[in-house]
C-alpha cells in the first residue's frame, strides 16, 4: 500500500459542534447527558454533600467546577 506524501493533521471539532459517538451501539449526540459514578467513603460523601450545600450548588456542579479548575492548572 502506498503511503501518503504528507501526514494529514486533523484537529478535533469545536466544542460547539455537535458530534456523534459512533463507537458503540445506538450512537448518541455529545450533548446528551451521561451519568458517571465514583466510589468514596461514606464520610467523604457526607463532607462533599455538605460542602456543596453550603456553597448553594449541586454535587454535579461542584465536581464539574473541580474538573475545570484542574484542567486549567495542569493544562490540557
C-alpha distances in whole Angstrom, upper triangle without the diagonal:
4,6,10,12,15,15,17,20,22,25,27,29,33,35,37,34,34,31,30,29,27,26,29,31,34,32,35,35,35,39,40,42,41,43,42,45,46,48,51,55,57,59,56,56,59,59,56,57,61,59,57,60,62,60,60,56,54,52,49,50,51,48,46,48,47,43,44,46,44,40,43,44,41,38,35
4,7,9,12,13,15,18,20,24,26,28,32,34,36,33,34,31,31,30,28,28,31,33,35,33,35,35,35,39,40,42,41,44,43,46,47,49,52,56,58,60,57,56,60,59,56,58,61,59,57,60,62,59,60,56,54,53,49,50,51,48,46,47,47,43,43,45,43,40,42,43,40,37,34
4,6,8,9,11,15,17,21,23,26,29,32,34,31,32,29,29,29,27,26,30,32,34,32,34,34,33,37,38,40,39,42,41,43,44,47,50,53,56,57,54,54,57,56,53,55,58,56,54,58,59,56,57,53,52,50,47,47,48,45,43,44,44,40,40,42,40,37,38,40,37,34,31
4,5,7,8,12,15,18,21,23,26,29,31,29,30,27,28,28,26,26,29,32,33,31,33,32,32,35,37,39,38,41,40,43,44,47,49,53,56,57,53,53,56,56,52,54,57,55,53,56,58,55,55,52,50,49,46,46,47,44,41,43,43,39,38,40,39,35,37,38,35,32,30
4,7,9,13,16,19,22,24,27,31,32,30,31,29,30,30,29,29,33,35,37,34,35,34,34,37,39,41,41,43,43,45,46,49,51,55,58,59,55,55,58,57,54,56,59,56,54,58,59,56,57,53,52,51,47,47,48,45,43,44,44,40,39,41,39,36,37,38,36,33,30
4,6,9,13,16,19,22,24,27,29,27,29,27,28,28,27,27,31,34,35,32,34,32,31,34,37,39,38,41,40,43,43,46,48,52,55,56,52,52,55,54,51,53,55,53,51,55,56,53,53,50,49,47,44,44,45,42,39,40,40,37,36,38,36,32,33,35,32,29,27
4,6,10,13,16,19,22,24,27,25,26,24,25,25,24,24,28,31,32,29,30,29,28,31,33,35,35,37,36,39,40,42,45,48,51,52,48,48,52,50,47,49,52,49,48,51,52,49,50,46,45,44,41,40,41,39,36,37,37,33,32,34,32,29,30,32,29,26,23
4,6,10,13,15,18,21,23,21,23,21,22,22,22,22,26,29,30,26,27,26,25,28,30,32,32,35,34,37,38,41,43,47,50,51,47,47,50,49,45,47,50,48,46,49,50,47,47,44,43,42,38,38,39,37,34,35,35,31,30,33,31,27,29,31,28,25,22
4,7,10,13,15,18,21,19,21,19,21,21,21,21,25,28,29,25,26,24,23,26,28,30,30,32,32,35,35,38,41,44,47,48,44,44,47,46,42,44,47,44,42,45,47,44,44,41,40,38,35,35,36,33,30,31,32,28,27,29,28,24,25,27,25,21,18
4,7,9,12,15,17,15,17,15,17,18,18,19,22,25,26,22,22,21,19,22,25,27,27,29,29,32,33,36,39,42,45,46,42,41,44,43,40,41,44,42,40,43,44,41,41,38,37,36,32,32,33,31,28,29,29,26,25,27,26,22,23,26,24,20,17
4,6,9,12,14,13,15,14,16,17,18,19,22,25,25,21,21,19,17,19,22,24,24,27,27,30,31,34,36,40,42,43,39,38,41,40,37,38,41,38,36,39,41,37,38,34,33,32,29,28,30,27,24,25,26,22,21,23,23,19,20,23,21,17,14
4,6,9,11,10,12,10,13,13,15,16,19,22,22,18,18,15,13,16,19,20,21,23,23,26,28,31,33,37,39,40,36,35,38,37,34,35,38,36,33,36,38,35,35,31,30,29,26,25,27,25,21,23,24,20,19,22,21,17,19,22,20,17,13
4,6,8,6,9,8,11,13,15,16,19,22,21,17,16,13,12,14,17,19,20,23,23,27,28,32,34,38,40,41,37,36,39,38,34,35,38,36,33,36,37,34,34,30,29,29,25,25,27,25,21,23,24,21,19,22,22,19,20,23,22,19,16
4,5,5,9,10,13,15,17,19,22,24,23,19,17,14,12,13,16,18,20,23,23,27,28,32,33,37,39,39,36,34,37,36,32,33,36,33,31,33,35,31,31,28,27,27,23,22,24,23,19,20,22,19,17,20,20,17,18,21,21,18,15
4,5,7,9,12,14,17,18,20,23,21,18,15,12,9,10,13,15,16,19,20,23,25,29,30,34,35,36,33,31,34,33,29,30,32,30,27,30,31,28,28,24,23,23,20,19,21,20,16,17,19,16,14,18,18,15,16,20,20,17,14
4,6,9,13,15,18,20,22,24,22,18,16,12,10,10,13,15,18,21,22,26,27,31,33,36,37,38,35,33,35,35,31,31,33,31,28,30,32,29,28,25,24,25,21,20,22,22,18,19,21,19,17,20,21,18,19,23,23,20,18
4,6,10,13,15,18,20,21,20,16,14,10,9,10,13,16,18,21,23,26,29,32,34,38,39,40,37,35,37,37,33,33,36,34,31,33,35,32,31,28,27,27,23,23,25,24,20,22,24,21,20,23,24,21,22,25,25,22,19
4,7,10,13,15,17,18,16,12,10,7,6,7,10,13,15,19,21,24,27,31,33,37,37,39,36,34,36,36,32,32,35,34,30,33,35,32,31,27,26,26,22,22,25,23,20,22,24,22,20,24,25,22,23,27,26,24,21
4,7,9,12,14,15,14,10,8,6,6,8,11,14,15,18,20,23,26,30,32,36,37,39,36,34,37,37,33,33,36,35,32,34,36,34,33,29,27,27,23,23,26,24,21,23,25,22,21,25,25,22,24,27,26,24,20
4,6,9,10,11,10,6,6,5,6,9,10,13,13,17,19,22,25,29,32,35,36,38,35,33,36,37,33,33,36,35,32,35,37,35,34,30,28,27,23,24,27,25,22,25,26,23,23,27,26,24,26,29,28,26,22
4,6,7,9,9,5,6,6,7,10,10,13,12,15,16,20,23,26,29,33,34,36,33,31,35,35,32,32,35,34,31,34,37,34,33,30,27,26,23,24,26,23,21,24,25,22,22,26,25,23,26,28,27,25,21
4,6,8,8,5,8,9,10,14,14,16,15,18,19,23,25,28,32,35,37,39,36,34,38,38,35,35,39,38,35,38,40,38,37,33,31,30,26,28,30,27,25,28,29,25,26,29,28,26,29,31,29,28,24
4,7,9,7,10,12,12,16,15,17,15,18,18,21,23,26,30,33,35,37,35,33,36,37,34,34,38,37,35,37,40,38,37,33,31,29,26,28,29,26,24,28,28,25,26,29,27,25,28,31,28,27,23
4,6,6,9,12,13,16,15,16,14,16,17,20,22,25,29,32,34,36,34,32,35,36,33,33,37,37,34,37,39,38,37,33,30,29,25,27,29,26,25,28,29,25,27,30,29,27,30,32,30,29,26
4,6,9,12,14,17,15,16,15,17,19,21,24,27,30,34,35,38,36,33,36,38,35,35,38,38,35,38,41,39,38,34,31,30,27,29,31,28,27,30,31,28,29,33,32,30,33,36,34,32,29
4,6,10,13,14,12,14,14,16,18,21,25,28,31,34,35,38,36,33,36,37,34,34,37,37,34,36,39,38,36,33,30,29,25,28,30,28,26,30,31,28,29,32,32,30,33,36,34,33,29
4,7,9,12,11,13,13,16,18,21,24,27,31,34,35,38,35,33,36,37,33,33,37,36,33,35,38,36,35,31,28,28,24,26,28,26,24,27,28,25,26,30,29,27,30,33,31,30,26
4,7,8,7,10,10,14,16,19,23,26,29,33,33,36,33,31,33,34,31,30,34,33,30,32,35,33,32,28,25,25,21,23,25,23,21,25,26,23,24,27,27,25,28,31,30,28,25
4,5,6,9,11,14,17,20,23,27,30,33,34,36,33,31,33,34,30,30,33,32,29,31,34,31,30,26,24,24,20,21,24,22,20,23,24,22,22,25,25,23,26,29,28,26,23
4,5,8,9,13,14,18,21,25,27,31,32,33,30,28,31,31,28,27,31,30,26,29,31,29,28,24,22,21,18,18,21,19,16,19,21,18,18,22,22,20,22,25,24,22,19
4,6,9,13,15,19,21,25,27,31,31,33,30,28,30,30,27,26,29,28,25,27,29,27,25,22,20,20,16,16,20,18,15,18,20,18,18,21,22,20,22,25,25,24,21
4,6,10,13,17,20,23,26,29,29,31,29,26,28,29,26,25,28,27,24,26,29,27,25,21,19,19,15,16,20,18,16,19,21,19,19,23,23,22,24,27,27,26,23
4,7,10,13,16,20,22,25,26,28,25,22,25,25,22,21,24,24,21,22,25,24,22,18,16,15,12,14,17,15,13,17,18,17,17,21,21,21,23,26,26,25,23
4,7,10,14,17,20,23,24,26,23,21,23,24,21,21,24,24,21,23,26,24,23,19,16,15,12,14,17,14,13,17,18,16,18,21,21,20,23,25,25,24,22
4,7,10,14,16,19,20,22,20,17,20,21,18,17,21,21,18,20,24,22,21,18,14,13,10,13,15,13,12,16,17,15,17,20,20,20,23,25,25,25,23
4,7,10,13,17,18,20,17,15,18,19,16,16,20,20,18,20,23,22,22,18,15,12,10,13,14,11,12,15,15,13,16,19,18,18,22,23,22,23,21
4,7,10,13,14,17,15,12,16,17,15,15,19,19,17,20,23,22,22,19,15,12,11,15,15,12,13,17,16,15,18,20,19,20,23,24,23,24,23
4,7,10,12,14,12,10,14,15,13,14,17,17,16,19,21,21,22,19,16,12,12,15,14,11,13,16,14,14,17,19,17,19,22,22,21,23,22
4,7,9,12,10,9,13,14,12,14,17,18,17,20,22,22,23,20,17,14,14,18,16,13,16,19,17,16,20,21,19,21,24,24,24,26,25
4,6,8,6,6,10,11,10,12,14,15,15,18,20,20,21,19,17,13,15,17,15,13,17,18,16,17,20,20,19,22,24,24,23,26,26
4,5,5,6,9,10,11,12,14,15,16,18,20,21,22,21,19,15,17,20,18,16,20,21,19,20,23,23,22,25,27,26,26,29,29
4,6,5,6,9,10,10,12,14,15,16,18,20,21,20,18,15,17,20,18,17,21,22,20,22,25,25,24,27,29,29,29,31,32
4,5,5,6,9,10,11,12,14,15,16,19,20,19,18,15,18,20,17,17,21,21,19,21,25,24,23,27,28,28,28,31,32
4,5,5,6,8,10,10,12,14,15,17,18,17,16,12,15,17,14,13,17,18,16,18,21,20,20,23,25,24,24,27,28
4,5,5,6,8,10,11,12,14,15,16,15,13,10,13,15,13,12,16,17,15,17,20,20,20,23,25,25,25,28,28
4,6,5,6,8,10,10,12,14,15,15,13,11,14,16,14,14,18,19,17,20,22,22,22,25,27,27,28,30,31
4,6,5,6,9,10,11,12,14,14,13,11,14,15,12,13,17,17,15,18,21,20,20,23,25,24,25,28,29
4,5,5,6,9,10,11,12,11,10,7,11,12,9,9,13,13,12,15,17,17,17,20,22,21,23,25,26
4,5,5,6,9,10,10,10,8,6,10,11,9,11,14,15,14,17,19,19,20,23,24,24,26,28,28
4,6,5,6,9,10,10,10,9,13,14,11,13,17,16,16,19,21,20,21,24,25,25,27,29,30
4,5,5,6,9,9,10,9,12,12,9,11,14,13,13,16,18,17,18,21,22,22,24,26,27
4,5,5,6,5,6,6,9,8,6,9,12,11,12,15,16,16,18,20,21,22,24,25,26
4,5,5,6,7,8,11,11,10,13,15,15,15,18,20,19,21,24,24,25,27,29,30
4,5,8,10,11,14,13,11,14,17,15,16,19,20,19,22,24,24,25,27,29,30
4,6,9,10,12,10,9,13,14,12,13,17,17,16,19,21,21,22,25,26,27
4,7,10,12,10,10,13,15,13,15,18,18,18,21,23,23,24,27,28,29
4,7,8,6,7,10,11,10,13,15,15,16,18,20,21,22,24,25,26
4,5,5,6,9,10,11,12,14,15,17,18,20,21,23,24,25,25
4,5,5,6,8,10,10,12,14,15,16,18,20,21,22,24,24
4,5,5,6,9,10,11,12,14,15,17,18,20,21,22,21
4,6,5,6,9,10,10,12,14,15,16,18,20,20,20
4,6,5,6,9,10,11,12,14,15,17,18,20,20
4,5,5,6,9,10,10,12,14,15,16,18,18
4,5,5,6,9,10,11,12,14,15,16,15
4,5,5,6,9,10,11,12,14,15,15
4,5,5,6,9,10,11,12,14,14
4,5,5,6,9,10,11,11,11
4,5,5,6,9,10,10,10
4,5,5,6,9,10,11
4,5,5,6,8,9
4,6,5,5,6
4,6,5,7
4,6,9
4,7
4
